[in-house]
């Protein structure tokens, strides 16, 4: 959903308007250090290896896997949407033996199925908030009962929108994206790694660019110990620094509550307009609502185009087998405001003549 008539996170826009800093400028390195600390607060972790990876959420996914998986390692991965399947692809490219635990789209994965899928996996991985289906998968029990396995969690659409408790839930590696509930343009992948996972890093990552040992020497080592790895996207880091500051000033609990209220209003309103909510009710995301298009709508893509052209509201279409049948409506980050929900529902009522 579009951001509405004004941006409640002006700090992000102001960060982009500042003179560009070099990636080794002391002023930028101070911003980077503060951004890392703010990420720890948002992830709810004390992990030292917490940083913004240069690249979108998929770069975070790849960084998570290439540093812990090698040929022959076993990865148990939950698949109930597009991004669980993408995890399988990335793990397979590392040479890992992938054990898929599948669930029908729209329904959560049973954590016990993941835990019982293999007697000794190196990794158990799941998408916390499946962006393609609007489903929340349970994570806490995985960390509690993981045994020797490393728990890897995709938090791209959950961080900042619903509770994410990295340390309390025993998550070993979590990654996210900036463009969802953090309210920052795309371009970085916040990532955090436990000491336990660092001890089990592969000897040589298959990716030079995403080798976390080398990245950490630049992103985390201060003073004369900091080593150049790659040219960091300084404007994006400054924007993330500002967005995280706004989020923490609001308070994580307050942000979670704001997303929950907007999700409730949106989902109730869609039901009244003839949409059928797709995700299982008990595991429905507030920040990403999936709904089947009402009967009688001959061209849902044309309807979405009308919303964009006439009202400036962008709605995502369905993926995979649900392309042309389902909508994915994001109400997250600074757009998660009741006024935006009211605008969308009013616009929908008009274009649907209801």
Buried (B, 14 or more C-beta within 10 A) or exposed (E): BBBBEEEBBEBBEEBEEBEEBEBEEEEBBEBBBBBBEBBBEBBBBEBBBBBBBBBBBBBBBBBBBBBBBBEEBBBBBBBBBBBBBBBBEBBBEBEBBBBBBBBEBBBBBBBEEBBEBBEEBBBBBBBBBBBBBBBBBBBBBBBEBBEEBBBBBBBBBBBBBBBBBBBEBBBBBBBBBBBBBBBBBEBBBBBBBBEBBBEBBBEEBBBEBBBBEBBBBBBBEEEEEBEEBEEBBBBBBBBBBBBBBBBBEBEBEEBBEBBBBBBEBBBEBBEEEBBEBBBBEEBBBBBBBBBBBBEEBEEBEEBBEBBEEEBBBBBBBBBEEBEEEBBBBBBBBBBBBEEBBEBBBEBBEEBBEE
